[in-house]
Amino acid sequence: MILAPVAGARADGREEGPKEIEKCQTISKSGSYKLVKDLTFTLTAPPPGVCLDITTNAVTIDLAGFTISGPVVTGSNNTTAIAAGPDSFGITVRNGSISSFDSGVDLEGNGSIVEGLRVFDIGTGIIATGIVRGNAVVGISGPRTPGISATGTVTGNYVTSFRIAGIAIGQGSTVIGNTSTNNGPPPGFGIEVSCPSNVTDNTAVNNITNLLLIGDGCNNTNDVAP
């Protein structure tokens, strides 16, 4: 008797690697995915408005150093490179570049990880609840939304060229070692944090307002924010 290998496993019993992504698509099954080429999104490409639309939980997307490019940002085309809805959890996006969208990564659910991205020519860079670390986010001339809007652990990010705020942080977060610079015209907050939160070793310079702590109870230590 010859037994065929189980779907999703190799003949030697080991699991197959991440599923390969070659085009914009809806991701409806949990698991690991990786880009194998640059992706270019147009307003007519499915799914509408989103290049990679995540409709399930526990998904990891490795951009593997590739770039997802969108149409030229106008501030009104409602496009997003990677999105997941409010009921999602456990979404990870890492290691690549995103450019020319209204929103880069918009993960509305909880327990997300966004790391190692270069997000530029963007309206809103990263929205997430969970861990946001080691990203570089550059806006366009006069976008009105934050470069990073996050609650959780936000560390080691660089953000510049946004109007409302470079980095906007929700209550109960840990905000360590971020740099936010040249955000404006007004209000132009470098780092805006809802307290109580731990705000340590951040640098916010050349913004209209460098550091804004909202409410009481923040641990504000060793920040450079003149």
N, C-alpha and C positions, 0 to 999 in steps of 0.2 A: 504494500500500500504506500502510495506517495502522497504526502500531505502538503498542500499549498501553504505558503506563508500567510499568516493572518494579516489582514489589511492594516496598514499603518506601521507594520514591523518589517524588518529586513529578514532575509532567509536565514541569517545566522542568529536571529532572535533579538537583535538590538533594534531599538526604536529608530525610525527615520529622522532625519534632521528637520529644521524648520521648513514650512511650506514657502515656496518661492512666489514673490509678487512681481509681476511684469507689467501691470497696468492698474489704473484706478479701479476700485471695486468695493463692494460691501463685504465685510468680514463677519460672518455669522456663526463661526465655530471657534470654540476656545482652542488655544494652542500657541505655538511660536511661528512667527512669520519673518521673512527677511526679503528686502529688496535685492534684485539681481541686476537692476538697471535704473537709470534716472527716469522719473515719471514726469510727464507734462500734462497738466489738467487744463481743460477748456470749459467754458460755460455750458457747452452742449454735451460734455462727457458724463456718463452715468457713474455713480448716483448723483442726483441733482445737488449742486453746491458743495459737495464733499468729495475729495479724492479717495481717501480711505475711511469708510463709514463703518464703525465698529458697533455691532448690534448685540453683542454677547459679552460674557465676563471672562476674566483670566486670559487675556491676550497679551502677548509680547510681540512688538514690532521692532525689528532691528533694521535701520535704514542702511546699515553696512557701508557707510561712507557715501552713499548716493544722495541725490537731491530730488526733492519734490518741488516742481515749479508750477505756479499758477498764472492766471491772467494778471495783467497790470492792475495793481490795487487802485480802486477809485474811491473806496470808502463806502460803497453802496452795492457792491455786487454779491455780498453775502456768501463768500466762498471760504472754505476751510480745508486745510491740507489733511488733518487727521482729527476725527471727532468720535466721541462716545457719549451716550445719553445719561441722564441723571440716575437711572437705575443700574448702571454698570459699576463694576468694582474690579480692582486688580488688573488695571491696564498699564502696560509698560511701553514707552517709546524711547528709543535711544539711537545715538551714533549716526548722525547724518545732517543734512541741510534742508531747509524749507525756505522758499522765497515767493513773494508776490501774491499773497493771499490776504483777505480781510483778517482771518485768524489762522495762526499756525497750527497749534495743538490745543484742542478744546475738549477736555475730559471732565464731564460734569459729575461723574460718580466719585466714589471714595477709594482710597487705597492705591492711588496711582503712583508711578515712578516716571519722571521725565528727566533724562540725563544725556549730556554730551551732544546737544543739538546746537547748530548754528542757524538762527532764524533771523532773516533780514528782509528789508523792503516789505514790511508787514504792518497791518493795522493793530492787531493784538497778537502778542507772541505766543504765550503759554498760559493756559488756564488749567489748574489741577488742584486736587486735594490729596496730599500724600507727601512724596519726596520730589523736590525739584532741585537738581544740583548740576553744576558744571556746564551751564548753557550760556551762549552768547546771543543776545537779542538786540537787533538794531531796527528802529522804526523808519518810517518815511517822513517826509516833510509835513508836520502837523497832524499826525494821527491822534485821535482824541481818547484812546483807550490805553490801559496800562500795558507795558511790555511783558511783565509777568504778574498775574493775579493768582495767588495761591494761599492755601492754608495747610500747615503741616511743618515739615522740615525743608527750609529753603536756604541753600548754602552754595557758595562758590560760583554765583552767577554774575554775568556782566550785562548791563542793560543801558542803552542810550537812545536819545532822539525820540521821546514820546511826550505828548502834551499833558495828559492828566497826571500820570505817575510812571516812573520807571518800573518800580516794584511796589505792588499793593498787597498787603498781607492780612489775612484773617486772624481773628482772636485765637489765642492758645497755640501760637506757632513758635518755632525755633528758627531764628533768622541770623545766620552766622556767615561772615566772610564774603558778603556780596559787594559789588561795586555798581553804583548807579550814577551816571554823569550826563550833563548837557540835556536835561529834560526840560522842555518849555516850548513855546511861551506859556503864560499862566494857565492853570495853576502850577504845573511843572514840579510836582513833588519828586524828589529823588527816591526816597523810600517812605512809604506810608504804612503804618502798622497799627492794627487794632489791639489794644491791651486787654488783659494781660498776655504778654508774650516775652520771649527771651530774645533780646536784640543785642548782638555782640560782634565786635570786630568787623563792622561794615564800613564802607567808604562811600559817602554821598557828597559830591562836590559839583560846582558849576550848574546847579539846578536852581529854579526860582525859589523853592523851599527844599532844603537838602533832606531833612528828616522830620517827619510828622508822626507823633505818637498820639493816638486817639484813645482817650479814657485813662484809667489808672491801672497800676500794677505791672507795668513793663519793667523788666530788668534790662536797663540800658547801659552797656558797659563797653568801653574802649572803641566807641564808634568815632570815625573821623567825619564830622558833618558840621562844618562851621556855618 
